[in-house]
Amino acid sequence: MIRIEASVSKGWLHKHGGFNFTEQYYTDPVFRWEQDKKINAYVKEVFPRFPIYNMEANLVQAEHVRENHVLIGAIQPNMILATLLGASFSFFEDKDADVLGRPLENISSPEELVSPDSILTHPLVKDLERQIQETRKAGPHLKVIPPFFWDESGRATIHGIITTSLKLTGDNIMVMMMSDPDLTHAIHQWIVDAYVNLIHHFARLGDVPVTSVHVGECAGTMISPELYDEFIVPYISQLGHKLGSVRLHSCGLSDHLIPAMSHVSNLKIIDSGSGTSVGKIREVMGREFIVHIAPPMELLLEGVSPSEILKWLDTTLSENREGPLQIAYHIEPDYDTRNCLAIHEELEKRGLFINRRLY
């Protein structure tokens, strides 16, 4: 059987459902929970037969979601880290939030990095702690899901090493890997230590066990396999040792990175964006390895025939060789939902998937 993790974006919800994502949505957990209940009902009304949900793209596991979950600090991980170093949040009603500022843009020495332990005293961390306490007081029936977690599975979620350093330094990190490798290594070690500290801290406060870690190395495709091996693999391997099995994400065409990715310790899942060959992953990792893949976004757009996405599906299934496979997509405002649903319908017709909503 094939798994599907399908979700709708904030842009799609704003365009088609009229939902707005204000600052309060991100900073008031109970308010967000109330709005998400309305969104969940809307999504269920639009897709009554299909397991498509209001979830953060490719991060939430639907089988581990319950209606009483209240998300605390449900903000992209590298944005939290950037804010702890001096950036500021930027909120938009019609799309995902972001941050303003690159706090390590002008760093020239490892001595300029603050202690990874000191970030636990930052006002943002204290505010998130307060939100956890107040949510518990709001009702014993509510289940707190702390920052860096998106469901009750215990899978922590962070951005990858180069993806986070790119957020913190801007494009400078791309040059720094060649011009000052020692500083690059220091920044990447700091990122690991900071994420581990924050994850253990909030896991304890949220009473959630750390079972595994999703590492979203979105920017990894922009560097060579050699640089990936030198500046990314050792640090994700540390995360694998400290936090549990690794689900490693890579955006877009990642065929050239599969051998380097295979060097990550405790790697259990490769989650790759559109364009990556499932056959290449199987060639390197074997038939029993878990593969998560996203269909090419250009095949999901309005004006594209559903036959195109079915061709992609045929190729993917053939290359997969009946190994464990999950297909994930996130519906954006300009997608044709008929192309998305064609994946569900074709797999169901082949007896490889059952369309059944979990909530």
N, C-alpha and C positions, 0 to 999 in steps of 0.2 A: 504494500500500500504506500501511496505518496501522501505526504503531509502538505498542507497549505496554511500559511500564516498571512492573512489578508487584512488590511486596515485602510482607514481613510485619513487623509491629511487635514490639518487645520485649514489650509487653503480651500480644499473641497468642501469642508463643513461650512465655511464662511460663505462661499459662492452659492452652494445649493441649499443649505439649511439656515442661513442667516445668523450663524453663531459667531460671537465676537470673543476674542481671546485677549482680555485686558490684563493689566498688571495684577489685579485682584485674583484672576484665574490662577496665577502662578504663586501668589504669596498668601492666599487664604485657602488652606486645604479643604475645609468644609464647604466653602463656596464652590470650589472646583468640583468637589464630589457631587454637589447638587446639580451643577451644570452638566457634568458628565453623565448623570442619570438621564437627563433630558436628551443629550446627544446619543446615548446608547439606545434609547427608545426610538429616536429618529432613524438611526442607522438600521435598526431591526425592522422598522417599517419599510424602508427603501429596499432592503435586501432580506426579506422574510425567510427565504429558503437557504441562503448562503452564509457560511461562517466568515463574515466580514465584520470587523469590529472597529470601535474607536480606540485605537492603541497607538503608542509611540512606534514609529516605523521600525519594524523588525526587531524590537527589543522585548516585547511583552509575549509571554507564553499563555495563550488563551485558557489552557486547561488549569492554569494556576491563578486565575482571576476570579474574585468573588465580588458580589454586589456591595459588600460592606467595606471594601478596600478604600482607604483614604490615602492618597499619594502626598507625601511631604517632600517639598523641594524637588518636584518632578520637573527638573530643568536639565538640559544637556550637560553631561559631566565636565567637559572642558570649559564650559561657560562658568560653572561653579568655581573651578580652579582659577580661572582668569580673574573672577571677581574677588576671590580671596587675596589676589596679588595687586588689586587696585583698579581693575576694569569695572565698568558699570553696566547693569542690565539694560537692554533696550527691548521694549515690548511692542508688538504689532497686533492689531485686531484681526487681521486677515491672514496671518502666517505664523510660523514659529518665531520664538524670541531669539535674541542674539545678545552680544555684548559690544560695548564701545571701548576701544583702547587695547593696546598690546603691551602689557605691563613689563615684559622682558625685552622689548624691542631694542633697547640700547645697552643691554647687559654686556660687560666686557670681562668679568671675572666670576668664578664660582663663589667667591666670598660675598657677592651681592645677593645670593640666594638666601632667603629667610630659612630658619630651621623648619623642617617639615612638621615638627611637633607644635610649633608656635601657631600654626594656622588653626588649630583647634580652639584657640581663644578669640578668633576673629568674630566681629559682631554678626556676620552672616551665619556662622556656625551656631552662635548662641540663639539667634532668631529661629533657626530651624529646630534647635532643641526645644525652644518655647512652643513652636507649632506642634511638636510631637506631644508635649504635655497637655496643651489645650485641646487637642483633638481627642485625647483619651478622656478628658473631662467632659467633652461634648456628648459622649455616650459610650457605655461599655460594649455596645454592639458593634462599634466601629473598629476595624483592624488597621492599624498604622502600617503603611509601607514607607520605610524611611528613604532619605536621599540615597542615590546610587542603586536603588532597587526599584523594579517596576511591577512586581507581582510577589506572591508569597513563596516562590520556588527557592529563594536563597541565591539566585544567580545575580551577582553584582554586575554592574554595567559601567564601563568607562570608555573614554576615547583612547585611541592608541597612542603610542609614544610620539611618533613624528606628527600625528594629527594634533596632539595637544601642544607640542612645542611650536608648531606652526601658528596655533591660536595665541600663544603667549609671546612669541617673538616676531610674528609676521614672516615674510619671505626670507628674513635674515638667516633662519635656520638652514635653508637650502645651501647657502654659501658657507655657513659656519661649519658644516660637516667636513668641508675641505680646508677652510682657512684656519679653523680652531677646533680640531676634533676633541681636544681635552675638555673644552668648555661645553661642547655638545654632549659629551658623555656625562658631564656633571649635571647639566639640565635634565637629561633623560633619567638619570638616577634620582634626581629630586622629584621628578614627576611620579616615578614608581613609589617612592617613599610617601609622598603626599597622598596619592590615591589609596594606598594600603592603610595609612593612618585613618583617613576619612571613612573608608569602608568598614573597618573594624569598629570605629567609634559609633557610627550610625547603626550598624548591625546590632551592637550591644544595646543601644538606646531603643531601637525598634523591635528588639527581641526577635531578630531574624537570623537564622544560621547562614553562614557564608558557605555555599555548596560548590560554586563555580564562578567563572568570570567571563563576561562578554567584552572583548577588546575591539573597539571600532576603529581600525586603522584605515580610515577613509582616505587619507592623503598618501598612503604607502605606494600607490600606483605611480606616483610622480618621481620616484627615485629608483635607482638601479638595484638589481638583486644583490650586488656586492655591498652597497650601502645599507640595504635592508638587513643583510646578515650581520653587519658590523654595528649599526646604530639602533636597530629595532629588536632583532631576535633575542639578544641577551636580556633585555629588559622585560619583554613579554614572558620570557622563560621564568624570570623572577616572580612575575605575577602568578604564573602557573604553579610555582612552588609554594607561594604564600597564600593563595586564594582558592586553589582548586583547578579543576579541568578548564581548559581555555576554549572558548568559541571565538575564533579569529575572523573578523570581518574585513573585507577589502572591497572598496568601491570600484566598479567598472572592470575593464579588461585586466585580468591579473595573471594570465598564463605564465608570464615571465617570472612571477614571484613565487609560484607554487613550490619549487625546490627549496627556496629560502624559508618559506613558511613552514615547511615540513621539519625544520630544525628547531622549532619552538618546543620546549619541554611541556609535557602534559597537554599537548594539543589534541582535542577530541572532536572538534567541528571546524570546518572551513566554511565560512559564509561569504559568498562572493557576489559582486554586482554583475550587471548585465554584460555580456560579451565574453565572460570567462568560460572556457571549455570544461564541462564536467568530465569529459574524457581525459583531459590533461590531469585533473585532480585524481581521477581513478588510477591513471598511469603511475603517479607518484605515490599516492596514499593507499591504494588498494581498494578492492571491491567492498569491504566491510566498513570502511571509514564513513562517517556521517558528513554528508554534503548538503549545504543550504545554498540555494541559488535564486537570483532574481531575474525575471524576464527582461529583455531590453525595453527600456521605457519608450523608445521610438515606435515600438510595435503596439503599444497600448494607447497611442494618441488618437484623437478624433480624426476621421478621414482615412484611417488604415483599415484594410479588410481583415476581419477575424482570421482569415485563412493564413495570414502571415504569422500570427502568434501560434497557430497550430503547427506550422512548419517548424518553428523554434521548439515547440513541445516535442515533436517527433524526434528531432535531433538530440534533444536533452535526454529523453528516455532511452534512446539507443545508446548514447555514450555512457549513461549511468549504469548499464549492465545489471539492473535490478538491485542495486545497492540502496542503502538507506538515504532517502532524498526528501528534502523539504523545499517547496517553492514559496517565495515570499514576495509580495508586492504591496505598495502603498499608493492608494488612489489619489492622484493629484487633480487639480481643477480642470486641466485640459485632456484628461484621459477619457476614452470612450469605454464606459463600464461594460459594454457588450464584449469588448475584447478581453477584459479581465474575466468576466464570467465564462467566456469560452474555454478557459483553462479548466475551471471547475467542471463544466459540462462534459468536456471531452474525457477527462480523467474518470468521471463517474460512468460515462458510457463504456469505458474500457474495464470497469470494475476495479479501478485503482484508487478510488476516493469516494467517500460518502459525504454528501452535502448535508451537514447537520450543525446547527448552531449550538454553542455551549452556553451562551447567555444572551 
